[in-house]
């Protein structure tokens, strides 16, 4: 091969590797923000166990946070904007890496690793898509439009209470089922995200640190998902009314 062409090819490969590393760093940093968010959101959801009034009080506190430095709901909207930007960056980096992996992987390698990495990778990717669709549905139901699917509750009985809407919603088995499926996807996504993020940032480069971070990933994913599934299950079986 011509030396100039070889040099150009090597430079292109080095640039691609640098871009890949940068994309992984974007995934790790934005993922850390999402881990923080789901932990806080899980904590807030547990307030419903003490009744709709406690849940509504918590929600109102979020709207008034940092007043009067910020206007009413100012912190909430700033944090939402940050999450939207992080979500766009996270999705862009994920699909860029996905596309690059599919384009660069030789057919022989793809066949050899199909039983190991391919299925897990597809589960992560499509699980992420499912989580994104669930997030849109979740926001429409409880934040944007506040849709009540439970005909046993009238709009007048719910009023403007998000807590009452949550209880009415999770008395429906099919809504709980959708939620549980989303939580299964979230567990896989959180475990993979925490573990991959630790690897990307160089925190899991020894056998001992790898064991620690794999354990940490399991604990974080498990705590978050268990905390999220307790309220809807408690409502479904009638422990919270």
C-alpha positions as CSV (number, residue, x, y, z in Angstrom):
1,X,0.0,0.0,0.0
2,X,1.2,3.5,-0.7
3,X,2.9,5.1,2.4
4,X,0.8,8.2,2.2
5,X,-2.4,6.2,2.0
6,X,-1.3,4.1,4.9
7,X,-0.5,7.1,7.0
8,X,-3.9,8.7,6.1
9,X,-5.6,5.4,7.1
10,X,-3.8,5.3,10.4
11,X,-4.6,8.9,11.2
12,X,-8.3,8.2,10.4
13,X,-8.3,5.2,12.7
14,X,-6.7,7.2,15.5
15,X,-9.3,10.0,15.0
16,X,-12.1,7.4,15.1
17,X,-10.7,5.9,18.4
18,X,-10.5,9.4,19.9
19,X,-14.1,10.2,18.9
20,X,-15.2,6.8,20.3
21,X,-13.6,7.5,23.6
22,X,-15.1,11.0,23.7
23,X,-18.6,9.5,23.0
24,X,-18.1,7.0,25.8
25,X,-17.1,9.8,28.2
26,X,-20.3,11.7,27.2
27,X,-22.3,8.5,27.9
28,X,-20.7,8.1,31.3
29,X,-21.1,11.7,32.5
30,X,-24.6,12.1,31.3
31,X,-25.4,8.6,32.7
32,X,-24.1,9.7,36.1
33,X,-26.6,12.6,36.1
34,X,-29.4,10.2,35.3
35,X,-28.4,7.8,38.1
36,X,-28.6,10.8,40.5
37,X,-32.0,11.8,39.1
38,X,-33.5,8.3,39.3
39,X,-32.3,8.0,42.9
40,X,-34.0,11.3,43.9
41,X,-37.1,10.4,41.9
42,X,-37.3,7.0,43.6
43,X,-37.1,8.7,47.0
44,X,-39.9,11.1,46.0
45,X,-42.1,8.3,44.8
46,X,-41.9,6.5,48.1
47,X,-43.7,9.5,49.7
48,X,-47.0,8.1,48.2
49,X,-46.8,5.3,50.8
50,X,-47.8,7.9,53.4
51,X,-50.8,9.0,51.3
52,X,-51.5,11.5,48.6
53,X,-51.2,14.6,50.9
54,X,-47.6,13.7,51.7
55,X,-46.8,13.1,48.0
56,X,-48.4,16.4,47.0
57,X,-46.5,18.2,49.7
58,X,-43.2,16.8,48.4
59,X,-44.2,17.8,44.8
60,X,-45.0,21.4,46.0
61,X,-41.6,21.6,47.8
62,X,-39.9,20.9,44.4
63,X,-41.8,23.8,42.9
64,X,-40.8,26.2,45.6
65,X,-37.2,25.1,46.0
66,X,-34.7,28.0,46.2
67,X,-37.4,30.7,46.3
68,X,-37.1,33.7,46.3
69,X,-33.6,33.4,44.6
70,X,-35.4,31.6,41.8
71,X,-39.0,32.1,40.7
72,X,-41.8,29.6,41.5
73,X,-41.0,26.3,39.7
74,X,-37.7,27.9,38.5
75,X,-35.4,25.2,39.9
76,X,-37.7,22.5,38.5
77,X,-37.6,23.9,35.0
78,X,-33.9,24.5,35.1
79,X,-33.3,20.9,36.2
80,X,-35.7,19.6,33.5
81,X,-33.8,21.6,30.9
82,X,-30.6,20.1,32.1
83,X,-32.1,16.6,31.9
84,X,-33.4,17.2,28.4
85,X,-30.0,18.3,27.1
86,X,-28.3,15.4,28.9
87,X,-30.8,13.0,27.3
88,X,-30.2,14.3,23.8
89,X,-26.4,14.1,24.3
90,X,-26.7,10.6,25.8
91,X,-29.0,9.3,23.0
92,X,-26.7,10.9,20.3
93,X,-23.6,9.3,21.8
94,X,-25.4,5.9,22.1
95,X,-26.6,5.8,18.5
96,X,-23.3,7.0,17.2
97,X,-21.5,4.2,19.0
98,X,-24.2,1.8,17.9
99,X,-23.8,2.8,14.3
100,X,-20.0,2.7,14.4
101,X,-20.0,-0.7,16.0
102,X,-22.3,-2.1,13.4
103,X,-20.4,-0.6,10.5
104,X,-16.9,-1.6,11.7
105,X,-17.6,-5.1,12.9
106,X,-16.5,-7.9,10.5
107,X,-19.0,-10.5,9.7
108,X,-16.9,-13.3,11.1
109,X,-16.6,-11.5,14.4
110,X,-20.3,-10.8,14.5
111,X,-21.1,-14.5,14.1
112,X,-18.5,-15.6,16.8
113,X,-19.8,-13.2,19.4
114,X,-23.6,-13.4,18.6
115,X,-24.2,-15.8,21.5
116,X,-22.4,-13.5,23.9
117,X,-22.4,-9.8,23.2
118,X,-24.9,-9.3,20.4
119,X,-28.0,-10.3,22.4
120,X,-27.0,-8.3,25.5
121,X,-26.1,-5.3,23.3
122,X,-29.4,-5.4,21.5
123,X,-31.3,-5.7,24.8
124,X,-29.5,-2.6,26.0
125,X,-30.2,-0.6,22.9
126,X,-33.9,-1.6,22.5
127,X,-34.3,-1.4,26.2
128,X,-33.1,2.2,26.0
129,X,-35.6,2.9,23.3
130,X,-38.4,1.4,25.4
131,X,-37.4,3.5,28.4
132,X,-37.5,6.6,26.2
133,X,-41.0,5.8,25.0
134,X,-42.1,5.0,28.6
135,X,-40.6,8.3,29.8
136,X,-42.7,10.2,27.2
137,X,-45.8,8.2,28.3
138,X,-45.0,8.7,32.0
139,X,-44.6,12.5,31.6
140,X,-47.8,12.9,29.6
141,X,-49.7,10.9,32.2
142,X,-48.4,12.5,35.4
143,X,-46.9,15.9,34.5
144,X,-47.8,17.3,31.1
145,X,-51.5,16.4,30.6
146,X,-52.2,14.5,33.8
147,X,-54.3,11.8,32.1
148,X,-56.6,9.7,34.3
149,X,-57.1,6.2,32.8
150,X,-59.2,5.0,35.8
151,X,-62.9,5.5,35.1
152,X,-63.7,4.8,38.8
153,X,-62.3,8.2,39.7
154,X,-63.8,11.4,38.4
155,X,-61.9,14.6,37.6
156,X,-63.6,16.3,40.4
157,X,-62.5,13.6,42.9
158,X,-58.9,13.8,41.8
159,X,-58.8,17.6,41.7
160,X,-55.3,18.9,41.1
161,X,-53.7,16.2,43.2
162,X,-50.9,14.3,41.6
163,X,-50.9,11.9,44.5
164,X,-54.5,10.9,44.0
165,X,-53.8,10.5,40.3
166,X,-50.9,8.2,41.0
167,X,-53.1,6.1,43.3
168,X,-55.9,6.0,40.7
169,X,-53.5,5.0,38.0
170,X,-51.8,2.1,39.8
171,X,-55.1,0.5,40.7
172,X,-55.1,-0.6,37.1
173,X,-53.2,-3.8,36.6
174,X,-52.2,-3.0,33.0
175,X,-50.6,0.3,34.0
176,X,-48.7,-1.5,36.7
177,X,-47.5,-4.1,34.2
178,X,-46.2,-1.4,31.8
179,X,-44.4,0.1,34.8
180,X,-42.9,-3.2,35.8
181,X,-41.6,-3.9,32.3
182,X,-40.0,-0.4,32.2
183,X,-38.4,-1.1,35.6
184,X,-36.9,-4.4,34.2
185,X,-35.4,-2.4,31.3
186,X,-34.2,0.3,33.8
187,X,-32.4,-2.4,35.9
188,X,-30.5,-3.7,32.9
189,X,-29.7,-0.1,31.8
190,X,-28.6,1.1,35.2
191,X,-26.4,-2.0,35.8
192,X,-24.8,-1.7,32.4
193,X,-24.4,2.1,32.6
194,X,-22.8,2.1,36.0
195,X,-20.4,-0.7,35.1
196,X,-19.5,0.7,31.7
197,X,-19.1,4.2,33.1
198,X,-16.6,2.9,35.7
199,X,-14.7,1.2,32.9
200,X,-14.8,4.3,30.6
201,X,-13.5,6.5,33.4
202,X,-10.7,4.1,34.3
203,X,-12.1,3.1,37.7
204,X,-12.3,-0.6,37.0
205,X,-8.8,-1.5,35.6
206,X,-7.9,-4.1,38.2
207,X,-9.5,-7.4,39.3
208,X,-10.4,-6.0,42.7
209,X,-11.8,-2.7,41.3
210,X,-13.8,-4.6,38.7
211,X,-15.4,-6.8,41.4
212,X,-16.2,-3.6,43.4
213,X,-17.8,-1.8,40.5
214,X,-19.8,-4.8,39.4
215,X,-21.1,-5.1,42.9
216,X,-21.8,-1.4,43.0
217,X,-23.7,-1.6,39.7
218,X,-25.9,-4.4,41.0
219,X,-26.6,-2.6,44.2
220,X,-27.5,0.8,42.5
221,X,-29.7,-0.9,39.9
222,X,-31.4,-3.1,42.6
223,X,-32.0,-0.3,45.1
224,X,-33.5,2.0,42.4
225,X,-35.8,-0.6,40.9
226,X,-37.0,-2.0,44.2
227,X,-37.7,1.5,45.4
228,X,-39.6,2.2,42.2
229,X,-41.8,-0.9,42.2
230,X,-42.8,-0.8,45.8
231,X,-45.4,2.1,45.4
232,X,-47.3,0.7,42.4
233,X,-47.5,-2.8,43.9
234,X,-48.6,-1.4,47.3
235,X,-51.3,0.6,45.5
236,X,-52.4,-2.4,43.4
237,X,-52.9,-4.7,46.4
238,X,-54.7,-2.0,48.3
239,X,-52.1,-1.1,50.9
240,X,-52.2,2.5,49.8
241,X,-55.5,4.2,49.1
